[in-house]
Amino acid sequence: MTASIRPQRLLPRLSSATSQTASRTRPAFFNQTTPGTCILCQYRTQSTIRIARTNHFEQLRRFASTSSTSNTTAAENNAAIPNIPDITNHYTIFPKTLPAGPPPNSPFDISVGDLRREFLQLQNTIHPDKYPPGPAKQQAEALSARINEAYRTLLDPLARAQYLLHELHDIDVTAEDGAAHHALDPETLMEVMEVQETIEEVGAEPGAETTITELKKQNEARVVDCVENLANAFNTGDVESARKECVRLRFWYNIAQGLKEWEPGTTEIRLVH
């Protein structure tokens, strides 16, 4: 099969899938918490990461704003919940781990151990179960959800990159029209097609599982390399390179998920991008 024919086999799959966000799939080797669930109550792996603003932000805004008729209630709430974090952005929530803020002021890479420790300390302070029903408990629930979201986002390199591009540079690579504005570079597209072609050729053969295992190793190496390139781009303030690497990483995440879901006899993997 020539290279001129192979794009025709894969491009319909990619074009039909590009309207979906990459946050719907994620490799298994990135551990995340369940959205909206306090890690002290439940902590499990999940394959979904999504950068989205939830209605908890509205709750936080309502609690943060005061009027002449609610000053007493607001003061009581603030006194009931000590050491409320600065929720300006994901980075300000974790001042111990990320005192300098987002890149390029601080490195793109984050100490997972330090981030987790600060996260647990924050959740222990404002855990909703520590407050009786009422305004303080509602505020604690909103804060807990906000901290959970920030932690999950910063923990994962792809989610972190997408957040930085969107919040700091107004670039949304997860938008529905992302295929038109953030197209995959030809070199990466050919690599994706080669993976798909290999699976089509060996999917039903007896030794297919060995091939799939090797493809997984190769893809893990691609992810590591791409994350390093992302870090260099953000650390040097090269926004355009960061955008390109982020688009590439989204595809490697999807390849990883497709390979993870592969079963003997399968002759193709489903790519959602």
N, C-alpha and C positions, 0 to 999 in steps of 0.2 A: 504494500500500500504506500503511495507516495504522500509527501507532506501536503500537496495541493488537495488531496482527497480527504485526508484525516481531519482538517479543520471543519469540513462540511458535516462530519459525523458528530463532532463535539459541540460546535458553536450553537446549534439549536438547543442543546441541553443547558449551555451556559447562559444564553440570552433569555431563556424562559425562567431561569433561576435567579437572574440578577436583580429582580424586583424584590427579592426577599433580603432581609438583613442578615449579616454574618453572625449576629448575636444569637441566632436560632440554633447554631451548632457550635461546638467547641470540643477540642481534643480532650480525651479522658485524663491526660496527665496534668491538667490544670484543675485544682480543687477549688470549689466555690461553695458558698453557703446558699441556702434556700432564700429567694427574695422575700423580704418582709418578715423573715423569721429570725429572732435573736439567736445568735450562735450559742449562747449559754443554755438555750432551751433545746436547740436542735442544730447539729452540724453534719452535713453530708455533702458528697460530691454531686455535682450537677453539670450537665453539658450545655447549659444555656447561660449566656451572658448578654446583657442588653443594657445600653446606655439610654435611659429614659427618665424623664421627670415624672414623678408620681404625685398623686393628690396629697401626699404627706407634706409637700412643699407649701401648699395652701394652708394647711394646719399650722405649719411653722410660722408663716407670715402673719396669720391671725394672732398667734400667741406673741409674736415679736412686737406687734403694733399695739399701742395703748392709746386710750383717750382719757379725757378728764373724768369720765364716769367709771372708768375701770382701772384706775391707777392702783387702788388698794388690792384688787384681785391679782393684777400683774405682779405686784411686789410680793404677794404671798406665794405665787407660783415660782418666782425666781428664787425665793428663799427656800422653797421646798425642794428644788432641784439644784444642788450645788454644782459649781464648775461646769456650767453649760458651755460646750465647745463652740468655736467660731465656725459657723456653717456657710461662710462666704463662698467657699468652693471645696472640692474634695481634699485639697492639700491642707487648707487651714484647719480642717477637722483633726489632723494628726500633727500638731506642732512639735512634738518630741522627735518623731521619726522624720518629718519633712519640714524642718524649721525655715529653710530658704524658699519654700514654695515650689512651683512647677519648673521644669526645664525652660531655658538654659541656666536659671539661677541654681538649680540643683540637678544632680544626675537623673537621667531617665530611669536607670535601674534603682530598685527599691529593696531594702532589706526586709524580706518577708517575715523573718522572726521578730524584728523590731515593730513592724507594722501590726502584726498579730497581737503582740503584747499590749501595745497602746490601744488597739481596738477592744480587747477584752477588758482593759481597765475602764475605758469609756462606757462600755455596755454594763459593766458592774455598777458604775455610778448612777446611770440613768435607767436601769432596768425597770420597765413598767410595773412589774410585780411588787416593787418596793413602795408603791404609792396606792392609796385608797382610791376608789372610783371618784372621778371629778376632774376638774381642769388640769391639775398637776399630772394625773395619770395619762390624760390625753396628750399633753405636751411631751411626756416621757415616751409614749408610743410613737409619736411623730419623729422625735429626735432619734430614737432607736432605729427606726426604719431608714432615716437619712444616713446615719452612721453605717448601717449595714450596706446600703447602696454604694457609699463612697469606698468602703473596704473592699467589696467585691470588684469594683471597677479598677482600683489601684493595684489589686493583687494580680490581675491578669494583664500581660503585656499588650495584647491586642485591644482590650477594652480601655486600658490606660491611654494608648495611642489615639484611639478614636475619640476619647474624651478630650484630650489635649487639643487635637485638631479642631474639634467642634467648638469647645468653650473658649479657646484662646485665639483661634484663627478663623472661625466661622466656616470651617470645611467639614461637611457631613458626608463621609464616604459610605454611610449606611442608608442614605436616602433612596427612595424608590427609583429615581432617575440616575442613580449612581453609575450604571453601566455606560451612560452617555458622557457623563462628566468625569468619571474616574475609571477609564478603560484599563484593562490589564495590558501590560507591555507584551510585545510579540514573543520575547524569549520565554517569559513565564508561561504564556499561553501554550507554547510548544511543549514545555515540560508537563503541563497539566494534561495535554493530549496524549503524550507518551505514556503517562500513568494509566489513563483510560484505555489506551490501545493495548497495553500489556495485560490488563485485566480481561479485556475481551478475548485475547488470544489464549490465555492460560486458565481462565475462570473455571472451566469444566474439566480440566485435566487433573489426574491423580495428585501431582506434585504442586498444585496451585497454592496450597497453604504456605509452603516454603517460600514461594515467590512473593506472596502477600506480606509475609514477615519481613522480607528484605525491603519491600516497598515502604513498609512502615518505618524501618530504620532510616532509609534515605529521606523520607519526609520529615522525620524528627530532626535530622541534620539541617534540612532546609529551614525549619522553624527557628532553630537556634541561630543560624546565620542571619536570617531576616531580622530577628530581634536585636542582634548586635548592630546591624545596619540602622535599624530604627533608633537605637540609643545614640549612635554617633550623629545621626541627623538632628535629633532633638537637642543633644548637648551642644551642638555647634550652631543652632538656630536655623538650620537648613529645612525650612518648612516644606518645600516642594519635594525634596528627597524623602522626608518623613511621610508625606502623603503617598508617594509611590510605593514605599516599603510597606505601608499600612495596607494598601490594596493587595499587594502580593501576599502578605501574611494572612489576610482573610481567606485567600484561596488555599494556602497550605493548611490552615485550620479545617477548611471544608474537606480537603483531601484526607486529612487525618481522621475526621469523623466518618467519612465514607469507608475508609479502610477498616476502621474499628467495627463498623456494622456489616462488613463483608462476611458472607457465609459460603461454604463450599458449594460449587455449582453456579454461583453468581457470575455473570459475565460483564457486569458494569457496576459502577458505583454512582450513587446519587449525589450530585453536587448542588448545594443550595447556597446561593451567593446574593 
